[in-house]
Amino acid sequence: MPTDPVCGMYVPDDSSIYSVQDGQKYLFCSKECQYKYESPEKAALTLRRRLIVSWPLAVSIILITYLVPSSFTDRNYILLLLTLPVQFYSGNGFYDGAYHSILGRTANMDLLVSMGTLTAFFFSAYITLLPGTIPSSDVYYDASAFIITLILTGNFIENKTKIRANKAAGKLIGIIPGNTTIINENGETSEVPTGQVKPGNLILVKPGEIIPVDGEIFQGRSDIDESMLTGEQEPVTREAPDPVSSGTKNLNGLLKIKVTRTGRDSTVNQIYELIQRAASGRAKVQRVADAFSSVFVPIVIVTAISASLFWYFYLSSIGYGFPLVIAVLAFVSVVVIACPCAIGLAGPITLLLSSDISYENGIIIKNSSALDRLSRANRAIFDKTGTLTEPEPAISQFTASPAYSQEQVLSIAASLESSSNHPVAKAIVKMAKEKGVEMLEVSDVEEMPGKGIRGRVQGKNIEIIRKKKENGSTVAVMIDNDEAGIFELSYRIRENAANAVKQLKAMGIGVSMITGDSYGEARRVGSEIGIEDIHAEGDAFPEG
C-alpha cells in the first residue's frame, strides 16, 4: 500500500487525493497533507499563523482556569470565547486529517487529537451554556486548547526541519544553468532553456561551465571536476566517448556532448529526489506512534464507553443521585487523557535539536530514520578528501633549479596558472599571493586537459606539467624546455580528524575510509589518523 509523502501514513490505492509531478503520482491521506506537499512555504506560513493565534489564547486560558475562581460569573463564558479560535481555526487541520482517516477506515494521530479535543470542548460548552444541568462539573477548555497548541507546535518544528532539508536540495538544483547551448544540425549554436533539452541533442559546454545534463562526450577533451558527486577535488580527465554527469564542472576544454538523460532522469535530479524523499520520511518513534494510533484509537473508544457504562450502572445500583454526570465525566476523562501530547511534541523537538547540532558541525542528516539507526551504529565510514583532509590541495614543497630563483619560478608559474580553474593552479596562485610575488603578463595560453597548461611569459615558452603521484600531485615548471622548478602538493589532514577517529574507537565504533583517490594517498592519510580499514581507487557515487 502506498504511503503519504508528507505524514508517512498508508493511503489506499484508489485515493482521490493525489498530485502528479514529473510523471509520478503521489497519494495523500488528506487535503492538508496535499497542501503541505504542493506548497510547503505557504503551508508553513499557515501553520505559523495558527500558532500565533493559539499560543497567546492557550496561555490566557490556562491562567484564567487556575487563577480565576469558578465562582466568578462570566469565567466560563470568557473561556469559551477564548477557546473557539483555537479549537476551530488553529485545530482545523486535525479535523481534515481525521475525516479522511475515517473515510479510509484507518485511525491516525489526527483522529485521536480531534476526538479528545472536541469531546473536551463540547462537554465544556454544554456546562457553560446550560449551567446546573451537570452539578459540580468543571470545564476542560484548558485541556482542549493546550492539546491543540502543543501538537501544532510539534508539527511546526517538524515542518521547519523538512523545509531546511528541501532548501538544501533546492541549492543542488540551483547549480544547473538555466540555459544550454545546443548545436543544430547545420552546426550553428543557439541557447535554449535547459528544460527544453532532449536526449539525442548535441550541446556545447565551454571551459568553466557546469554540465547541465547527463551525456557522452562526442568531441573534445577536458578535466572535469566531479567533486559534487564523488567528493574528490582532484579533476578527472574525460574525452570521447566518456560519460559525463549533470552538475559536474568542465574546467579547461571545449566539449561537445551528446545528451543521454535530462529532467528527472538526470543525475542531479535523482539526487534531488533522493534528498526530498529522505526529508519527507518520519522518525521511527513517529511511525510507531501512527501505527499505534490505528490500534489505540479503537481501544480508547471502547475503554471510554466501557468506563462510562460501568460507572453509570454501578452508581445507579447503589442509588447515587447523578450517575449520568459521572458517566459523562468518565468518558471525557479517558478520551482527553489519551491524547498523545508527549509523542506529538517530543519527537519533533528531539529531531530539530539533533539536526541543528549536526548542521552546526557540518553534518547533514539524510532523514529522521537515520537518527534512529545512529544509536545502533557500530562502524563509521569517512570519505577522505574534504572530510578527513582539507578540500583544496596545498603546496608541501617547492624547489627551483640553480639557474632560477624561487621567486622567479613562482612568479612565472602563478601568472600562467591564474588562467586555469584547476585546483592545483589555484594552490600555486594562492602561494604567490601569500608571498607577494609579481604577477606577469601572459599570452598564447592553452590548457592541456589531463596534462597541464602552456603559454608565453616575458617572451619565453612556459609549460607547466601536472602529474598525479601516490601521495598527492607534482607540478613541473618548464621554461624553454628546461626544468625550472618543482611544486609538490598534498591534501593536508584536518586538525581534529585524528582526535575524532580516536574518540570513535574509544566508543567501540569501527572506522573505515572510502575514497576514489589512489591507495597510496589513502594509506598515507589513514596511517596518520589511525584508520586501518581503507577502500580506495574505486568510483564512489551517491547512488552507488
Residue pairs with C-beta under 8 A, 6 or more apart in sequence:
1 10
1 11
1 12
1 13
2 10
2 11
2 13
2 27
3 9
3 10
3 11
4 10
4 11
4 27
4 28
4 29
4 33
5 26
5 28
5 37
5 277
5 280
6 28
6 33
6 34
6 36
6 37
6 280
7 29
7 33
7 97
7 108
7 282
7 290
8 280
8 281
8 282
8 286
8 287
8 290
9 29
9 106
9 108
9 290
10 106
11 17
11 27
11 28
11 29
11 104
12 27
12 104
13 27
15 27
15 28
15 29
15 104
17 27
17 28
17 29
17 30
17 31
17 33
17 34
17 100
18 25
18 26
18 27
18 28
18 34
19 25
19 26
19 28
19 34
19 37
19 38
20 26
22 263
22 264
23 264
24 264
26 37
28 34
28 37
29 97
29 100
29 101
29 104
29 106
29 108
30 96
30 97
30 99
30 100
30 101
30 110
31 96
31 100
32 93
32 96
32 97
33 97
35 42
35 43
35 46
36 43
36 159
37 280
40 159
40 162
40 163
40 166
41 163
43 159
44 156
44 159
44 160
44 163
47 93
47 152
47 155
47 156
47 159
48 156
50 89
50 90
50 92
50 93
50 152
51 90
51 149
51 152
51 153
51 156
53 85
53 86
53 89
53 90
54 85
54 86
54 90
54 91
54 145
54 148
54 149
54 152
55 149
55 153
57 82
57 83
57 85
57 86
57 145
58 86
58 142
58 145
58 146
58 148
58 149
60 82
61 79
61 82
61 83
61 86
61 141
61 142
61 145
61 146
62 142
62 145
62 146
64 75
64 78
64 79
64 82
65 79
65 139
65 141
65 142
66 142
68 75
69 75
70 76
70 138
76 124
76 127
76 128
76 131
76 139
77 128
79 124
79 128
79 139
79 141
79 142
80 124
80 125
80 128
80 129
80 141
82 141
82 145
83 121
83 124
83 141
83 144
83 145
86 144
86 145
86 148
86 149
87 117
87 118
87 121
87 144
87 145
87 148
90 148
90 149
90 152
91 113
91 114
91 117
91 148
91 152
93 110
93 155
94 110
94 113
94 114
94 117
94 148
94 151
95 110
95 114
96 110
97 108
97 109
97 110
97 111
97 114
98 108
98 110
98 111
98 113
98 114
98 115
101 107
101 108
101 110
101 111
102 111
106 294
107 293
107 294
107 295
107 296
107 297
107 298
108 290
108 293
108 294
108 297
109 151
109 289
109 290
109 293
109 340
109 343
109 344
111 293
111 297
112 293
112 296
112 297
112 300
112 338
112 339
112 340
113 147
113 148
113 151
113 339
113 340
113 344
115 297
115 300
115 301
115 335
116 143
116 147
116 335
116 336
116 338
116 339
117 143
117 144
117 147
117 148
117 339
118 144
119 331
119 332
119 335
119 336
120 140
120 141
120 143
120 144
120 147
120 332
120 335
120 336
121 140
121 141
121 144
123 139
123 140
123 328
123 332
124 139
124 140
124 141
124 144
126 133
126 134
127 133
127 134
127 137
127 138
127 139
128 139
134 322
134 324
134 325
134 328
135 322
135 325
136 325
137 325
137 329
140 332
140 336
143 336
143 339
144 336
146 341
147 336
147 339
147 341
150 341
150 344
150 345
151 339
151 340
151 341
151 344
151 345
153 345
154 344
154 345
154 346
154 347
154 348
154 349
155 344
155 348
157 348
157 349
157 351
157 352
158 347
158 348
158 351
158 352
160 352
161 348
161 351
161 352
161 355
161 368
162 279
162 280
164 355
164 359
165 275
165 276
165 278
165 279
165 364
165 365
166 275
166 276
166 279
168 275
168 364
169 272
169 275
169 276
169 279
172 247
172 268
172 271
172 272
172 275
173 268
173 269
173 272
175 210
175 228
175 247
175 268
176 194
176 210
176 212
176 246
176 247
176 268
177 194
177 209
177 210
177 212
178 193
178 194
179 191
179 192
179 193
179 194
180 191
180 192
180 193
180 194
180 197
180 203
180 212
180 213
181 189
181 190
181 191
181 203
181 204
181 205
181 206
182 189
182 190
182 191
182 192
182 197
182 201
182 202
182 203
182 204
183 189
183 202
183 203
183 204
183 256
184 190
189 204
194 212
194 213
195 263
197 203
197 212
197 213
197 259
197 262
198 259
198 262
199 259
199 260
199 261
199 262
200 258
200 259
201 258
201 259
202 218
202 256
202 257
202 258
202 259
203 212
203 213
203 215
203 256
203 257
203 259
204 254
204 255
204 256
204 257
205 211
205 212
205 250
205 254
205 255
205 256
205 257
206 250
206 254
207 222
207 250
207 251
207 252
207 253
207 254
207 421
207 447
208 249
208 250
208 251
208 421
209 249
209 250
210 247
210 248
210 249
210 250
211 224
211 244
211 245
211 246
211 247
211 248
211 249
211 250
211 255
211 257
212 246
213 246
213 257
213 259
213 260
213 261
213 262
213 266
214 243
214 244
214 245
214 246
214 259
214 260
214 261
214 262
214 265
214 266
214 267
215 243
215 244
215 257
215 258
215 259
215 260
215 261
216 240
216 241
216 242
216 243
216 244
216 257
216 258
216 260
217 238
217 239
217 240
217 241
217 242
217 243
217 244
217 255
217 256
217 257
217 258
218 240
218 241
218 256
218 257
218 258
219 240
219 255
219 256
220 239
220 240
220 253
220 254
220 255
220 256
221 237
221 238
221 239
221 240
221 253
221 255
221 449
221 450
222 237
222 238
222 239
222 250
222 251
222 252
222 253
222 254
222 255
222 449
223 235
223 236
223 237
223 238
223 251
223 252
223 253
223 422
223 449
223 450
224 235
224 236
224 237
224 238
224 244
224 248
224 249
224 250
224 251
225 233
225 235
225 248
225 249
225 251
225 421
225 423
226 232
226 235
226 236
226 245
226 248
227 233
227 385
227 386
227 391
228 247
228 248
228 249
229 245
229 247
229 248
229 267
229 541
229 542
230 516
230 539
230 540
230 541
231 383
231 384
231 385
231 386
231 387
231 515
231 516
231 540
232 385
232 515
232 516
232 517
232 540
233 385
233 386
233 391
233 392
233 393
233 423
233 491
234 385
234 393
234 423
234 468
234 473
234 517
235 251
235 422
235 423
237 449
237 450
238 244
239 449
243 260
244 255
244 257
245 266
245 267
245 268
246 261
246 266
246 267
246 268
246 269
247 267
247 268
247 271
249 421
251 420
251 421
251 422
251 447
251 449
252 420
252 421
252 422
252 447
252 449
252 453
253 447
253 449
261 267
263 269
264 270
264 273
267 543
270 543
271 542
271 543
274 542
274 543
275 366
278 366
278 367
279 367
281 367
281 368
281 369
282 290
282 368
282 369
283 347
283 350
283 351
283 368
283 369
283 371
283 372
284 369
284 372
285 343
285 346
285 347
285 350
285 372
286 343
286 347
286 348
286 368
289 340
289 343
289 344
289 347
293 340
296 338
300 334
300 335
300 338
301 335
303 334
304 330
304 331
304 334
304 335
304 338
305 331
307 330
307 331
307 333
307 334
308 327
308 328
308 330
308 331
309 327
310 330
311 323
311 326
311 327
311 330
312 323
312 324
312 326
312 327
313 323
314 323
315 322
315 323
315 326
315 327
316 323
320 326
351 368
351 371
354 365
354 371
355 365
355 371
358 364
358 365
365 371
377 509
378 508
378 509
378 510
379 509
379 510
379 511
379 512
380 504
380 509
380 510
380 511
380 512
381 511
381 512
381 513
381 514
382 388
382 511
382 512
382 513
382 514
382 531
383 513
383 514
383 515
383 540
384 491
384 513
384 514
384 515
384 517
384 521
384 522
384 525
384 536
385 391
385 491
385 515
385 517
387 494
388 493
388 494
388 497
388 513
388 525
388 529
388 531
389 491
389 492
389 493
389 494
389 497
389 525
390 491
390 492
390 493
390 494
392 423
392 426
392 427
392 491
393 423
393 424
393 427
393 472
393 473
393 489
393 490
393 491
394 427
394 489
394 490
394 491
394 492
395 427
395 428
395 431
395 487
395 488
395 489
396 472
396 488
396 489
396 490
397 486
397 487
397 488
398 406
398 410
398 431
398 485
398 486
398 487
398 488
399 406
399 485
399 486
400 406
400 408
400 409
400 484
400 485
401 409
401 482
401 483
401 484
401 485
403 482
403 484
404 479
404 484
404 485
406 485
407 435
407 437
408 484
409 477
409 484
409 485
410 428
410 431
410 432
410 435
410 437
410 485
411 432
411 437
411 438
411 439
411 440
412 440
412 457
412 458
412 460
412 462
412 477
412 479
412 484
413 428
413 432
413 462
413 464
413 475
413 477
413 485
413 487
414 428
414 429
414 431
414 432
414 433
414 437
414 439
415 439
415 440
415 441
415 442
415 457
416 442
416 445
416 453
416 454
416 455
416 457
416 462
416 464
417 424
417 425
417 426
417 428
417 429
417 453
417 464
418 425
418 429
418 439
418 442
419 442
419 445
419 447
419 453
419 455
420 447
420 453
422 453
422 466
424 466
424 473
424 475
424 489
425 453
427 489
428 475
428 487
432 439
440 457
440 458
441 457
442 455
442 456
442 457
442 462
443 455
443 456
443 457
444 454
444 455
444 456
445 453
445 454
445 455
446 453
446 454
446 455
447 453
448 454
451 465
451 466
452 463
452 464
452 465
452 466
452 475
453 463
453 464
454 461
454 462
454 463
454 464
455 462
456 462
460 479
460 480
461 479
461 480
461 481
462 477
462 478
462 479
463 478
463 481
464 475
464 476
464 477
464 478
465 475
465 476
465 478
466 473
466 474
466 475
467 473
467 474
467 475
467 476
468 518
469 520
470 518
470 520
470 521
470 524
471 490
471 520
471 521
471 524
472 488
472 489
472 490
472 491
472 521
473 488
473 489
473 490
474 486
474 487
474 488
474 489
475 486
475 487
475 488
475 489
476 483
476 485
476 486
477 483
477 484
477 485
477 486
477 487
478 484
490 521
491 521
491 525
493 525
493 528
493 529
497 529
498 528
498 529
498 530
501 511
501 529
501 530
501 531
502 530
504 511
505 511
505 530
510 533
511 530
511 531
511 533
512 531
512 533
512 534
512 535
513 522
513 525
513 526
513 531
513 533
513 534
513 535
513 536
514 535
514 536
514 538
514 540
515 521
515 522
515 534
515 535
515 536
515 540
516 536
516 537
516 538
516 539
516 540
517 536
517 537
518 536
518 537
519 534
519 536
519 537
521 536
522 534
522 536
523 534
523 536
525 531
526 532
526 534
